[in-house]
């Protein structure tokens, strides 16, 4: 595949050796790059029983098959590893500038194994490739360390840095890896793996050319998309509050309807994902009060989380590499906490929801401050928010007392003590030490009575989207090899993408009663299967979730891939490729002792007991039953979730796994 | 003839849409032609922020082959 560099690096941190290898072209032909290349490599090289924080684990930084080709919204980098949070497949991804930087160093991926004796960072440009002493950076936060490391680069172009903060150094199981001043590949505890290897950062400053087959066609597709995106911006008079009202209407409507992903572009350009908060709570998508509350529990919801409040602080827009959308932004927070931080990346919906309505905390300023604390520490705000919610509920119910909290009053909405708790989690001090590894570990420490309030799936805390609202989402939370992730799929996402226009077997969506979505059936199983297959294609390409959400008519991923690779593949063939990637990730889990059917949603997330009011009144999700249809559509055993041998054979996985990368002298 | 994709809200007349939500229209057709076919009042369409390829559009906007017509959005994720 011409758009891939064809090489990988293997770095052994125990002895400092660095080996360049050539990857057989068939690997890219079958699983692209990104998560696909990562799954192929990790399946082959991490032995069963490897400790996630041990020397045998491998952590890989992988670019996308379309990154750097001129394709828009294809600049995400993937981190792949065995997760210390779940014990199975782990991955996280992030935008920024790091994905093209990997390829500009002449490789598609850099894999690290072993453990260094002292803190190191990896440096690479066109001439130099080496491990360097990182002692002076160890103990500094991700933003500060990145700034210092940028100064250490001697390459021709400005370097790009992926770096852990103190959370990763402290082996917090909910820590991630940062880039571009606090943007974070947050999930699966990938930061702890880097910390366990004493690997502080990667600094990449190569300037090699990234090629592809049909540059003109790629350019044409990008021009078409950019023109559409440019036109899509809300009128100045339009206020963010309208989305909250729409959410209320959608919460009341008894009907579920397909929504066109193209309509996401305008609000994302203006407000970013913060526009979602009030709408999500009002319609039932945004969890409240540790998943046990309803919209009316959130004090002054609409006023407190009006997206225009955040927009008013924005000093500049932020675009990831090759992105016409620019849903990010930098906001001024110099007025908070005595000017401790001048600015922060505009908080994402997930962060606002996790430290806002989920905690009944309506002090937006505290959330902006926490956003920067977590970005600098390199801690996952989704996992951290769920964990704080757990701690508050346990405190309120008397299961954790004031002695255990060190005097903190962990009450719903007590923003001051929430901030103190986050600081303790980041520093692993006091009760924060027990909470810095997420809710599953916390519940093991604080006792089985508290487990009822620990929201996690297979060890990972769920995204800020309610499984009772969307059964497909519930199924993805459970069946995804890196469970609890909200970006794999949902019913809403399926409608947005309109996959039926590129895939012969994906069923179209029409308006239908909401109740019908909660009755397990084959059509929903096929839809969730199509979604996950497409999501893997996106991740193999380095694609952005918001490109994916625009729908196949706006962001023409398969056309981009055909142009970049010189292929003439159909949508059906591409989804088969996505299924291959997903199945490899499943096989990784099975190899490492994970039983897919053992992963369930917490009872509360299934609607047991049901909520007694609000948009999710009496809503339940029969996710276990629906998962069987999902697995059946994937070609897996519907009872165990294990891929059938005939499926593995049909996907050519055995021959794929026989391929080896060759050492280059 | 042109084909446009229409994500129609509940209550609309869907008889002019095919199984996958596409509508055929003569060359030079306007957004208002789609609204008529859906039997959707213009005021309601404005309230629902009717858009073409993500850009909020007035009813007299000329349509092009492959355009995507939507009524409002729900963002997920972040």
Interface residues (C-beta under 8 A of the other chain):
Chain A: X228 X229 X231 X232 X233 X234 X235 X246 X247 X250 X253 X255 X257 X258 X259 X260 X261 X262 X263 X264 X265 X266 X267 X268 X272 X273 X274 X275 X276 X279 X283 X285 X348 X349 X350 X351 X352 X463 X464 X465 X486 X487 X490 X492 X493 X495 X496 X498 X500 X501 X508 X510 X511 X545 X546 X549 X550 X551 X553 X554
Chain B: X5 X7 X8 X9 X10 X14 X19 X20 X21 X49 X51 X53 X54 X55 X56 X66 X68 X69 X70 X71 X72 X73 X74 X75 X76 X77 X78
